[in-house]
Structures are given as structure tokens and as C-alpha cells.
Amino acid sequence: MGIIVYKGDRSGQLRELYYTWLIALLGNAPHIDIVTSRLCALYMPHLLKALTQLKQRLRDKEDVVLREKFDAIISLITLVRQQNRYFVRLVLSGSSVVPEVNLLAKLLAEYLIGLQVPWHRIFDRPHNDTSSSTQLNDMIQLAKHVYNGLFSLLRVQIDSNPVWIELDPIIPEVLKAVDHWSAVFDEYGDLTDNFRDLLARKERMVDISRRIRDNQIDVSHCAYPCWERSEKPRQCSRCRLAVYCTVEHQKQHWDHREGAHRAVCYTMEF
């Protein structure tokens, strides 16, 4: 995963993300998926900026190394799912904070479409080729991440006009890609139907998406595991995302062993 250490990152924060993740993996840390999701949410603005820069460079000239970096950042971004409320609020915070967030759905959609080309190229090779089997399995896992990530993102951004304006011209291609990958996965029956209804913005899926989104951005529940609702919650002065019912819970949550706020608290200015 060293390829995610992006050349344009002057602050070295992507480098720190890589080493933190590597240590967690080598140490067989518990809840590694949760840890990774939090790290990706923490560095999301930097990942988005790097992704858009790489896309522009790849548009000018195709390069294997740049493509590997682009693939790696896509993988990191799609590890953040809708249950991570910090990312959800970042996505809904508006383009004035992180303008690239409005392009993320289109980037993921284009990636899901484009991934079909190398899939067919590798799939047409002899099936007794061990390296081809490994590549196909890796591609399936990546496609699943992108597929689920795009679905989750669009549900949260169901009412975001800039996102859908960017996406509308390629929706027919996205639908074909959804059908293709659903057939490859052979396990996504209901999700495929919901995905198609979401892309068509059918009333049923719009209502479901709004309920999920509103639940994610409910700021009246304490971020500490007590989950108490407060009429006058205390807000984290740094990230302005987490709220607490008491000062004590805010202090305890900073280094809490099952979900330290320290891991996902960042200033919403970049």
C-alpha cells in the first residue's frame, strides 16, 4: 500500500496514514475495518484533492504508476461507508469546505464503468492462468468497494443537485456497469434493484435515502457511547461534528478505547 504516499502531499499526512494502517495490519489490531474507516474519514479532504489531481494528470497522459496511485486512493475512499457519520457530515457540509466532494460520486461512477475494460481483458485469458485468477479476484474486491461506496454516497447525497447534475449524463452507462458487476458478484440481487431505483430516483428509494441521511446527521445524540439525547448538546470546538451531553463525556471520548474521537477529529478548513 506504499503507493498511496502521494508526491503532491507536502504535509506528509498520506504517508502517516500509510504507516498507521501498516502498523495496524501487522499488529493484527482488533476492529481493523473500523480503524481504517476512521483513518480514511480523517484524511478524506486530502485524499479527494489528490484524487482530482491524479485524474487530471492521467487525462493528460496515461501512466502505470499514476494509475496505481489513483486505484489505491479509490480503495481508501470507498472504505468509508454511510455508518461513518463524520464522513457523512463532510459530504453534506457544502462545496465551500471541500469542493472536490461534489465530484466524488462522478469519479466513483466513472471508475466503476472503466473497470469493466481490464476485467474483460483479463477474463478472456486462459482460466488456468494463476496470475489472471489472482487479478480477477483482486478486481472483484475493488469493484465491490466502489459499487457499495457509490451506492452509499448517492443515498446520502440524494438531494444534492450539483452531484446529480454531474452524474446525469453518464447514468445510462452507470446502469450498465451496475448490471455487469451485479452479475459478476452473483449475490447482490436486492441491492442491484435498489441501486437501479436510486439512479432513477424513484420515490421509494428517495424516501428511504432521506431517512438514512437524516439519521446520520442527527446531532442531538451524544457521540460518547451513552448515546443520550440532549436538548442543549455541547459541540466539539475543533471539528464541529461531534456533540456531547456533558463535559465529562466529551473528555472521556477523546481517548476512548472503542472509538476515540481523537482519531477522527479534524478542523473543517483546508
PATIFI-615222 format. One record per residue: y, z, x of N, C-alpha, C in turn. Coordinates in steps of 0.02 Angstrom, whole numbers, padded with zeros to 5 digits. Example, Ala and Ser with C-alpha at 12.3 -4.5 7.8 and 13.67 -1.06 7.14 Angstrom:
# residues 2
<<-00284 00390 00660> <-00225 00390 00615> <-00165 00390 00660>>,
<<-00112 00354 00642> <-00053 00357 00684> <00002 00394 00645>>,
***
This chain:
# residues 270
<<-00061 00000 00041> <00000 00000 00000> <00063 00000 00043>>,
<<00055 -00008 00108> <00114 -00009 00151> <00161 -00066 00136>>,
<<00138 -00116 00099> <00181 -00173 00085> <00238 -00156 00038>>,
<<00238 -00097 00008> <00293 -00080 -00036> <00354 -00054 00003>>,
<<00346 -00045 00069> <00403 -00023 00109> <00449 -00083 00117>>,
<<00497 -00088 00073> <00538 -00148 00066> <00593 -00149 00119>>,
<<00602 -00206 00150> <00650 -00214 00204> <00721 -00197 00184>>,
<<00739 -00212 00122> <00808 -00203 00100> <00825 -00132 00079>>,
<<00777 -00086 00084> <00789 -00017 00061> <00818 00024 00118>>,
<<00884 00028 00123> <00915 00062 00179> <00902 00137 00178>>,
<<00895 00166 00120> <00888 00239 00115> <00818 00262 00135>>,
<<00771 00215 00139> <00703 00234 00157> <00665 00269 00102>>,
<<00691 00267 00040> <00659 00304 -00014> <00593 00272 -00035>>,
<<00587 00205 -00030> <00523 00175 -00045> <00472 00193 00008>>,
<<00494 00200 00070> <00449 00222 00123> <00423 00292 00108>>,
<<00468 00335 00086> <00448 00403 00069> <00399 00403 00011>>,
<<00411 00360 -00038> <00365 00354 -00095> <00296 00335 -00071>>,
<<00292 00286 -00025> <00228 00263 00000> <00190 00320 00035>>,
<<00223 00356 00079> <00189 00408 00116> <00169 00466 00070>>,
<<00212 00482 00022> <00194 00535 -00025> <00133 00517 -00065>>,
<<00130 00454 -00087> <00073 00429 -00125> <00010 00428 -00082>>,
<<00018 00406 -00020> <-00039 00402 00026> <-00069 00471 00038>>,
<<-00025 00519 00050> <-00049 00588 00061> <-00085 00614 00000>>,
<<-00058 00600 -00059> <-00089 00623 -00121> <-00159 00592 -00129>>,
<<-00164 00527 -00113> <-00228 00493 -00120> <-00279 00519 -00070>>,
<<-00258 00526 -00007> <-00304 00550 00045> <-00325 00622 00032>>,
<<-00279 00660 00003> <-00295 00729 -00011> <-00333 00739 -00076>>,
<<-00348 00685 -00110> <-00384 00688 -00174> <-00350 00736 -00222>>,
<<-00284 00730 -00227> <-00244 00776 -00268> <-00264 00772 -00341>>,
<<-00264 00828 -00377> <-00280 00826 -00448> <-00224 00791 -00487>>,
<<-00243 00761 -00543> <-00194 00727 -00586> <-00156 00674 -00548>>,
<<-00191 00635 -00506> <-00156 00586 -00464> <-00119 00534 -00506>>,
<<-00146 00517 -00565> <-00111 00468 -00607> <-00045 00496 -00632>>,
<<-00043 00561 -00647> <00019 00592 -00670> <00069 00596 -00612>>,
<<00045 00615 -00553> <00088 00619 -00494> <00119 00551 -00479>>,
<<00077 00499 -00481> <00101 00431 -00466> <00152 00408 -00518>>,
<<00138 00423 -00581> <00183 00403 -00634> <00252 00436 -00625>>,
<<00252 00499 -00606> <00315 00534 -00595> <00353 00505 -00536>>,
<<00317 00490 -00483> <00349 00461 -00424> <00380 00393 -00441>>,
<<00344 00353 -00479> <00370 00288 -00497> <00431 00294 -00542>>,
<<00431 00343 -00587> <00490 00355 -00629> <00549 00377 -00586>>,
<<00535 00419 -00537> <00587 00444 -00492> <00622 00387 -00454>>,
<<00582 00339 -00431> <00609 00285 -00390> <00620 00221 -00430>>,
<<00615 00224 -00496> <00619 00165 -00537> <00682 00123 -00524>>,
<<00741 00152 -00521> <00801 00110 -00508> <00796 00070 -00444>>,
<<00769 00101 -00391> <00762 00067 -00327> <00708 00013 -00331>>,
<<00654 00027 -00366> <00601 -00023 -00375> <00627 -00084 -00413>>,
<<00667 -00072 -00465> <00694 -00127 -00504> <00741 -00170 -00463>>,
<<00783 -00139 -00424> <00830 -00177 -00382> <00792 -00219 -00330>>,
<<00741 -00188 -00300> <00701 -00225 -00251> <00665 -00283 -00284>>,
<<00640 -00272 -00344> <00602 -00324 -00380> <00646 -00384 -00395>>,
<<00706 -00372 -00419> <00751 -00428 -00436> <00773 -00466 -00373>>,
<<00782 -00430 -00318> <00800 -00463 -00255> <00742 -00506 -00230>>,
<<00681 -00479 -00235> <00622 -00517 -00213> <00612 -00579 -00256>>,
<<00623 -00572 -00321> <00614 -00630 -00366> <00661 -00686 -00346>>,
<<00723 -00669 -00329> <00772 -00720 -00309> <00751 -00754 -00244>>,
<<00726 -00715 -00197> <00704 -00742 -00133> <00643 -00786 -00142>>,
<<00598 -00768 -00186> <00538 -00808 -00200> <00556 -00872 -00236>>,
<<00609 -00869 -00276> <00632 -00929 -00311> <00659 -00980 -00260>>,
<<00691 -00954 -00208> <00717 -00999 -00156> <00662 -01026 -00111>>,
<<00612 -00982 -00096> <00558 -01004 -00052> <00497 -00959 -00063>>,
<<00440 -00990 -00077> <00377 -00953 -00086> <00353 -00927 -00018>>,
<<00336 -00863 -00016> <00315 -00833 00047> <00260 -00782 00032>>,
<<00206 -00783 00069> <00148 -00740 00056> <00167 -00666 00061>>,
<<00204 -00648 00113> <00223 -00578 00123> <00268 -00553 00067>>,
<<00317 -00594 00049> <00362 -00575 -00006> <00323 -00569 -00071>>,
<<00275 -00614 -00081> <00235 -00612 -00142> <00194 -00548 -00145>>,
<<00167 -00526 -00089> <00129 -00464 -00087> <00173 -00404 -00105>>,
<<00235 -00404 -00079> <00282 -00350 -00095> <00298 -00351 -00169>>,
<<00310 -00410 -00196> <00325 -00418 -00267> <00267 -00391 -00309>>,
<<00205 -00410 -00292> <00146 -00387 -00329> <00140 -00311 -00326>>,
<<00154 -00283 -00267> <00148 -00210 -00258> <00199 -00173 -00302>>,
<<00260 -00197 -00304> <00311 -00163 -00344> <00296 -00170 -00419>>,
<<00270 -00228 -00440> <00248 -00236 -00509> <00196 -00184 -00526>>,
<<00148 -00174 -00480> <00095 -00125 -00492> <00123 -00055 -00500>>,
<<00172 -00037 -00458> <00203 00029 -00462> <00240 00038 -00528>>,
<<00279 -00011 -00547> <00319 -00005 -00607> <00275 00002 -00669>>,
<<00220 -00036 -00671> <00178 -00034 -00731> <00135 00029 -00735>>,
<<00136 00070 -00682> <00101 00134 -00686> <00138 00184 -00730>>,
<<00202 00171 -00742> <00242 00215 -00784> <00232 00193 -00856>>,
<<00205 00237 -00897> <00191 00220 -00967> <00240 00256 -01013>>,
<<00232 00243 -01078> <00281 00269 -01126> <00280 00345 -01131>>,
<<00226 00379 -01107> <00225 00452 -01113> <00271 00485 -01061>>,
<<00296 00445 -01013> <00342 00473 -00964> <00413 00469 -00992>>,
<<00436 00524 -01020> <00500 00521 -01057> <00560 00510 -01012>>,
<<00553 00525 -00947> <00609 00513 -00902> <00620 00438 -00895>>,
<<00566 00400 -00888> <00573 00328 -00884> <00597 00299 -00950>>,
<<00572 00326 -01005> <00593 00301 -01071> <00668 00309 -01079>>,
<<00694 00365 -01059> <00766 00376 -01067> <00806 00333 -01018>>,
<<00778 00320 -00960> <00811 00275 -00914> <00815 00205 -00945>>,
<<00759 00183 -00974> <00756 00117 -01005> <00808 00112 -01061>>,
<<00817 00166 -01098> <00862 00165 -01155> <00933 00187 -01138>>,
<<00946 00200 -01074> <01011 00228 -01054> <01067 00175 -01052>>,
<<01049 00112 -01054> <01100 00060 -01055> <01108 00024 -00989>>,
<<01132 -00036 -00992> <01137 -00078 -00932> <01189 -00053 -00882>>,
<<01235 -00010 -00904> <01286 00015 -00858> <01256 00059 -00803>>,
<<01198 00088 -00816> <01165 00131 -00768> <01123 00090 -00719>>,
<<01075 00054 -00745> <01032 00011 -00704> <01026 -00057 -00739>>,
<<01070 -00104 -00724> <01071 -00168 -00759> <01003 -00204 -00759>>,
<<00965 -00195 -00704> <00902 -00231 -00698> <00850 -00211 -00751>>,
<<00860 -00154 -00783> <00810 -00131 -00831> <00804 -00178 -00891>>,
<<00859 -00213 -00907> <00856 -00261 -00963> <00816 -00324 -00946>>,
<<00804 -00335 -00881> <00765 -00393 -00860> <00692 -00377 -00849>>,
<<00674 -00312 -00852> <00607 -00291 -00834> <00554 -00322 -00880>>,
<<00567 -00322 -00946> <00518 -00349 -00993> <00506 -00423 -00978>>,
<<00559 -00460 -00964> <00550 -00531 -00948> <00512 -00541 -00883>>,
<<00527 -00499 -00833> <00491 -00503 -00769> <00417 -00491 -00779>>,
<<00400 -00440 -00818> <00329 -00425 -00830> <00296 -00480 -00870>>,
<<00332 -00507 -00919> <00304 -00561 -00961> <00291 -00623 -00918>>,
<<00339 -00641 -00876> <00330 -00699 -00832> <00272 -00688 -00783>>,
<<00266 -00626 -00761> <00212 -00610 -00715> <00144 -00617 -00749>>,
<<00139 -00592 -00810> <00076 -00597 -00848> <00058 -00670 -00860>>,
<<00108 -00712 -00873> <00096 -00784 -00882> <00074 -00816 -00817>>,
<<00111 -00802 -00764> <00096 -00833 -00699> <00030 -00812 -00668>>,
<<00007 -00752 -00685> <-00055 -00727 -00656> <-00116 -00767 -00679>>,
<<-00108 -00807 -00731> <-00164 -00848 -00755> <-00182 -00903 -00704>>,
<<-00133 -00927 -00667> <-00145 -00982 -00619> <-00193 -00962 -00563>>,
<<-00179 -00907 -00526> <-00227 -00886 -00475> <-00293 -00864 -00504>>,
<<-00292 -00838 -00565> <-00354 -00818 -00598> <-00401 -00878 -00605>>,
<<-00375 -00932 -00633> <-00417 -00991 -00643> <-00439 -01021 -00577>>,
<<-00395 -01019 -00527> <-00412 -01047 -00462> <-00471 -01009 -00431>>,
<<-00469 -00943 -00435> <-00523 -00903 -00406> <-00585 -00905 -00450>>,
<<-00576 -00905 -00516> <-00632 -00905 -00562> <-00675 -00968 -00556>>,
<<-00644 -01023 -00536> <-00680 -01087 -00530> <-00722 -01092 -00466>>,
<<-00714 -01042 -00422> <-00755 -01043 -00362> <-00827 -01023 -00379>>,
<<-00875 -01034 -00333> <-00944 -01012 -00345> <-00947 -00937 -00358>>,
<<-00984 -00915 -00410> <-00985 -00845 -00429> <-01024 -00801 -00381>>,
<<-01060 -00831 -00333> <-01096 -00790 -00284> <-01052 -00773 -00224>>,
<<-00989 -00794 -00228> <-00941 -00778 -00175> <-00916 -00707 -00184>>,
<<-00936 -00662 -00138> <-00919 -00591 -00144> <-00843 -00580 -00143>>,
<<-00809 -00615 -00099> <-00736 -00606 -00094> <-00702 -00627 -00159>>,
<<-00728 -00679 -00191> <-00699 -00702 -00255> <-00708 -00649 -00309>>,
<<-00766 -00618 -00311> <-00780 -00566 -00361> <-00732 -00507 -00352>>,
<<-00722 -00488 -00289> <-00675 -00433 -00275> <-00605 -00451 -00296>>,
<<-00584 -00512 -00281> <-00517 -00534 -00300> <-00508 -00536 -00376>>,
<<-00559 -00558 -00411> <-00556 -00561 -00484> <-00551 -00491 -00513>>,
<<-00590 -00444 -00487> <-00588 -00375 -00511> <-00519 -00344 -00499>>,
<<-00492 -00357 -00440> <-00425 -00331 -00424> <-00373 -00360 -00471>>,
<<-00381 -00425 -00486> <-00333 -00459 -00529> <-00338 -00433 -00601>>,
<<-00398 -00417 -00622> <-00408 -00389 -00690> <-00371 -00323 -00696>>,
<<-00378 -00280 -00645> <-00345 -00215 -00646> <-00269 -00223 -00647>>,
<<-00244 -00270 -00607> <-00172 -00282 -00606> <-00148 -00309 -00673>>,
<<-00186 -00356 -00701> <-00167 -00385 -00766> <-00166 -00332 -00820>>,
<<-00214 -00286 -00818> <-00216 -00232 -00867> <-00154 -00188 -00862>>,
<<-00134 -00173 -00800> <-00073 -00132 -00791> <-00012 -00168 -00820>>,
<<-00006 -00232 -00804> <00052 -00271 -00828> <00050 -00278 -00904>>,
<<-00009 -00293 -00931> <-00019 -00301 -01003> <00002 -00237 -01040>>,
<<-00025 -00181 -01019> <-00010 -00117 -01051> <00063 -00096 -01040>>,
<<00087 -00110 -00979> <00156 -00092 -00964> <00206 -00131 -01006>>,
<<00194 -00195 -01014> <00238 -00237 -01054> <00236 -00216 -01127>>,
<<00177 -00202 -01153> <00170 -00180 -01222> <00209 -00115 -01234>>,
<<00200 -00067 -01189> <00234 -00002 -01195> <00309 -00010 -01191>>,
<<00331 -00052 -01144> <00403 -00062 -01134> <00436 -00094 -01195>>,
<<00403 -00144 -01223> <00432 -00179 -01281> <00433 -00134 -01343>>,
<<00385 -00089 -01349> <00387 -00042 -01405> <00449 00003 -01400>>,
<<00463 00026 -01339> <00520 00070 -01330> <00585 00032 -01341>>,
<<00587 -00032 -01321> <00648 -00071 -01325> <00649 -00118 -01386>>,
<<00617 -00097 -01439> <00611 -00139 -01498> <00678 -00159 -01527>>,
<<00729 -00118 -01520> <00795 -00134 -01547> <00846 -00154 -01494>>,
<<00822 -00168 -01435> <00868 -00187 -01380> <00879 -00262 -01380>>,
<<00934 -00284 -01407> <00948 -00356 -01412> <00948 -00393 -01345>>,
<<00979 -00365 -01292> <00978 -00401 -01227> <00907 -00416 -01203>>,
<<00861 -00369 -01215> <00792 -00378 -01193> <00759 -00436 -01230>>,
<<00767 -00437 -01296> <00734 -00489 -01337> <00767 -00557 -01330>>,
<<00832 -00558 -01316> <00866 -00621 -01304> <00838 -00654 -01241>>,
<<00826 -00613 -01189> <00797 -00639 -01127> <00725 -00663 -01138>>,
<<00689 -00628 -01182> <00618 -00640 -01191> <00602 -00697 -01240>>,
<<00645 -00707 -01289> <00630 -00754 -01344> <00608 -00824 -01321>>,
<<00640 -00855 -01271> <00621 -00923 -01253> <00549 -00929 -01227>>,
<<00520 -00875 -01201> <00453 -00880 -01173> <00400 -00845 -01215>>,
<<00418 -00821 -01275> <00370 -00785 -01316> <00307 -00827 -01331>>,
<<00312 -00893 -01347> <00251 -00932 -01357> <00204 -00929 -01297>>,
<<00231 -00932 -01236> <00190 -00928 -01176> <00161 -00858 -01168>>,
<<00200 -00808 -01186> <00175 -00739 -01182> <00116 -00729 -01229>>,
<<00121 -00756 -01289> <00066 -00751 -01338> <00002 -00782 -01310>>,
<<00009 -00840 -01278> <-00050 -00872 -01248> <-00079 -00829 -01192>>,
<<-00035 -00799 -01153> <-00059 -00756 -01099> <-00093 -00693 -01126>>,
<<-00065 -00665 -01180> <-00096 -00607 -01212> <-00167 -00624 -01236>>,
<<-00174 -00682 -01267> <-00240 -00703 -01291> <-00288 -00714 -01232>>,
<<-00263 -00746 -01179> <-00304 -00759 -01120> <-00331 -00694 -01090>>,
<<-00286 -00647 -01077> <-00307 -00585 -01043> <-00347 -00541 -01089>>,
<<-00334 -00543 -01153> <-00375 -00505 -01201> <-00447 -00528 -01200>>,
<<-00456 -00595 -01193> <-00524 -00622 -01189> <-00558 -00601 -01123>>,
<<-00519 -00598 -01070> <-00545 -00577 -01005> <-00566 -00504 -01007>>,
<<-00523 -00461 -01037> <-00537 -00389 -01040> <-00596 -00375 -01086>>,
<<-00599 -00413 -01142> <-00653 -00407 -01191> <-00659 -00336 -01219>>,
<<-00602 -00301 -01226> <-00605 -00233 -01252> <-00540 -00213 -01286>>,
<<-00496 -00261 -01295> <-00429 -00247 -01319> <-00416 -00274 -01390>>,
<<-00466 -00274 -01432> <-00460 -00305 -01498> <-00399 -00282 -01538>>,
<<-00396 -00217 -01554> <-00341 -00190 -01594> <-00274 -00196 -01557>>,
<<-00276 -00182 -01491> <-00214 -00185 -01453> <-00186 -00256 -01452>>,
<<-00231 -00306 -01448> <-00209 -00376 -01449> <-00173 -00392 -01514>>,
<<-00202 -00371 -01570> <-00170 -00383 -01635> <-00101 -00350 -01638>>,
<<-00098 -00288 -01614> <-00034 -00252 -01614> <00017 -00285 -01568>>,
<<-00008 -00310 -01511> <00037 -00344 -01464> <00066 -00407 -01495>>,
<<00025 -00446 -01528> <00048 -00507 -01561> <00099 -00491 -01616>>,
<<00085 -00438 -01655> <00131 -00417 -01708> <00197 -00392 -01679>>,
<<00192 -00359 -01621> <00253 -00334 -01588> <00296 -00392 -01564>>,
<<00265 -00443 -01533> <00302 -00501 -01510> <00334 -00539 -01568>>,
<<00300 -00538 -01625> <00327 -00570 -01685> <00375 -00525 -01722>>,
<<00381 -00462 -01698> <00424 -00410 -01728> <00410 -00403 -01803>>,
<<00346 -00398 -01819> <00328 -00386 -01889> <00347 -00316 -01909>>,
<<00363 -00308 -01972> <00391 -00245 -01997> <00348 -00185 -01980>>,
<<00283 -00192 -01988> <00238 -00135 -01974> <00244 -00111 -01902>>,
<<00243 -00157 -01854> <00247 -00137 -01784> <00317 -00115 -01765>>,
<<00367 -00142 -01797> <00435 -00119 -01784> <00443 -00046 -01804>>,
<<00417 -00028 -01863> <00420 00041 -01887> <00382 00088 -01841>>,
<<00322 00068 -01820> <00282 00109 -01776> <00317 00118 -01709>>,
<<00345 00064 -01683> <00379 00067 -01618> <00440 00113 -01620>>,
<<00477 00110 -01675> <00536 00153 -01681> <00516 00227 -01684>>,
<<00462 00242 -01718> <00439 00312 -01722> <00418 00337 -01653>>,
<<00382 00295 -01616> <00360 00314 -01549> <00421 00324 -01503>>,
<<00468 00278 -01507> <00528 00282 -01465> <00567 00346 -01482>>,
<<00578 00359 -01546> <00618 00417 -01566> <00584 00482 -01545>>,
<<00518 00482 -01546> <00482 00542 -01523> <00492 00553 -01449>>,
<<00495 00498 -01411> <00503 00503 -01339> <00572 00527 -01319>>,
<<00622 00512 -01358> <00691 00530 -01338> <00716 00592 -01375>>,
<<00671 00627 -01408> <00690 00689 -01442> <00710 00740 -01389>>,
<<00773 00759 -01388> <00798 00804 -01336> <00803 00876 -01359>>,
<<00774 00893 -01415> <00781 00961 -01441> <00725 01006 -01418>>,
<<00671 00978 -01387> <00616 01018 -01364> <00624 01036 -01290>>,
<<00608 01098 -01274> <00613 01122 -01205> <00565 01083 -01160>>,
<<00589 01062 -01102> <00549 01024 -01054> <00496 01068 -01021>>,
<<00507 01133 -01020> <00457 01179 -00994> <00398 01180 -01042>>,
<<00337 01192 -01018> <00278 01187 -01062> <00276 01231 -01125>>,
<<00328 01269 -01137> <00329 01306 -01200> <00342 01260 -01259>>,
<<00378 01204 -01246> <00394 01152 -01296> <00431 01179 -01357>>,
<<00467 01234 -01349> <00505 01262 -01405> <00565 01218 -01422>>,
<<00579 01212 -01487> <00638 01175 -01509> <00699 01221 -01508>>,
<<00755 01196 -01485> <00816 01236 -01481> <00874 01198 -01512>>,
<<00913 01234 -01552> <00972 01202 -01583> <01028 01193 -01532>>,
<<01029 01234 -01479> <01079 01228 -01427> <01044 01226 -01358>>,
<<01008 01172 -01344> <00970 01169 -01281> <01016 01163 -01221>>,
<<00991 01189 -01164> <01027 01183 -01101> <01005 01118 -01067>>,
<<01052 01080 -01041> <01036 01016 -01011> <01039 01020 -00935>>,
<<00992 00987 -00902> <00993 00983 -00829> <01057 00948 -00809>>,
<<01098 00979 -00767> <01163 00951 -00749> <01158 00892 -00701>>,
<<01099 00884 -00670> <01092 00830 -00622> <01069 00765 -00654>>,
<<01011 00766 -00687> <00985 00704 -00717> <01006 00695 -00790>>,
<<01025 00750 -00823> <01045 00750 -00893> <00990 00724 -00939>>,
<<00928 00731 -00917> <00871 00709 -00957> <00832 00767 -00985>>,
<<00818 00816 -00943> <00778 00874 -00965> <00823 00926 -00998>>,
<<00797 00958 -01051> <00834 01012 -01084> <00788 01072 -01089>>,
<<00819 01132 -01095> <00781 01194 -01094> <00808 01242 -01147>>,
<<00762 01285 -01170> <00782 01333 -01221> <00814 01395 -01189>>,
<<00797 01409 -01125> <00826 01467 -01091> <00838 01450 -01017>>,
<<00881 01490 -00985> <00894 01482 -00914> <00830 01495 -00874>>,
<<00791 01545 -00896> <00730 01564 -00861> <00680 01505 -00859>>,
<<00672 01470 -00915> <00626 01414 -00917> <00651 01356 -00874>>,
<<00716 01348 -00870> <00743 01295 -00827> <00727 01309 -00754>>,
<<00735 01372 -00732> <00720 01390 -00663> <00646 01384 -00648>>,
<<00604 01406 -00696> <00531 01405 -00685> <00504 01333 -00683>>,
<<00536 01290 -00720> <00511 01221 -00724> <00525 01181 -00661>>,
<<00574 01202 -00621> <00593 01163 -00562> <00534 01153 -00514>>,
<<00494 01205 -00505> <00436 01201 -00460> <00371 01217 -00496>>,
<<00367 01203 -00560> <00308 01219 -00599> <00247 01180 -00573>>,
<<00190 01214 -00565> <00132 01183 -00533> <00101 01127 -00575>>,
<<00112 01125 -00640> <00082 01073 -00681> <00131 01018 -00701>>,
<<00190 01020 -00673> <00239 00968 -00691> <00309 00986 -00669>>,
<<00318 00993 -00604> <00383 01015 -00578> <00438 00964 -00595>>,
<<00493 00991 -00622> <00549 00946 -00638> <00579 00917 -00574>>,
<<00571 00952 -00518> <00596 00928 -00454> <00571 00857 -00439>>,
<<00509 00841 -00462> <00478 00777 -00446> <00510 00718 -00482>>,
<<00545 00731 -00536> <00572 00675 -00575> <00647 00681 -00588>>,
<<00678 00730 -00557> <00750 00740 -00569> <00790 00697 -00520>>,
<<00830 00653 -00546> <00873 00612 -00504> <00940 00601 -00539>>,
<<00991 00588 -00501> <01057 00575 -00529> <01058 00505 -00558>>,
<<01084 00499 -00619> <01084 00435 -00654> <01142 00391 -00633>>,
<<01156 00387 -00569> <01209 00344 -00543> <01183 00310 -00480>>,
<<01187 00243 -00478> <01159 00206 -00421> <01208 00152 -00400>>,
***
